[in-house]
Amino acid sequence: MNEQILKTTAKYLVADGKGILAADESTASANKRFALVHVDETEENRRAYREILITTPEARGILSGIIFYDETFWQSTADGKSFISYCVDAGILPGIKVDEGLVELPGFPGEKITKGLDALPPRMEKYRDAGAKFAKWRAVIAIGPGTPTDELIRANAFILARYARICQDYDIVPIVEPEVLFDGTHTIEECDAVMVRVYDTLFAFMKELRVYLPGAILKTSMVIPGKDSGIAMDPKDVAERTVRALHDHVPHELGGVVFLSGGQTPTQAFLNLDAIAKKSPHPWGVTFSFSRALQDPVLKYWSEHRNDTNGAMDVFAHQLKIAVDARNGKLETSALGDDFVSGSQDL
Ligand code: 13P
């Protein structure tokens, strides 16, 4: 492992004024989102849609990295330039989602762990050789009656730490993503308590398994009340709790912290990110790694104006500008548009 390379990559990903686009929806997730807006679920449509995101001129200078799914990682623009070399030329680091989805944790009904560790080293070598600089692995933690159990949190934390150490052997920065799900009726206090348990367990395993922390990034949910709780979201409270949980439970030598949007509306995600940024300084670079909050308005526009590539790029440029203003704590609320949410991730 080359610690200098890992640390430099991590710093670049969370550098001032930049953020990450998550475009790593699995084929199944991408198809679900297409179906919702009546776009045919074909490989070519998935490619063409991702090409719009990647080649939007404003993405240069704002995006530090893009996370790809295997199918997209190997695709090219319509005029034949691979997405990976396009990113490299644009100063955008290519990343790859390497987990292989969720399976039940036997004995723990309804609780899930993430699979994909077994053949990970040779896959990582292949992605490294093709230009990947960072990777992502998502674990999900649902809040419900009696859940998450400590066993579920420990199982996911162990797997995340194993994955992270494998990445680092290939000089690839691991993004560890223990997503505490927005779904549910829990209160913000319950979310807060679960997040703190998750962070404590995850970083204990990361240290035990000799992960180089300055060369790793945490991708986390925000501390928010459950989607079906009926509790209104207050960005000040969200920021207060999210920042306290992070500052007190995430090692300060870590390489960075990024947020997922997790099914919040784009408006909620940006207002919360802005409130979190306003509570700086933070011990690490803190920024966005959104999929839905950045993409949903673009997908909606493109589905309604399939031949207007420039228009779709303008919508994405607008989302990027809002995201960067929010990550800088300088969001103008007048810039926020109508919300459209495309549905859930793979569960
Ligand atoms: P969302 O921003 O849509 O939650 O996606 C981010 C992500 O990468 C989830 O794994």
Residues whose N, C-alpha, C, O or C-beta is under 5 A from the ligand:
A	BS01	13P	A22 R138 L260 S261 G262 G263 S289 F290 S291 R292 A293
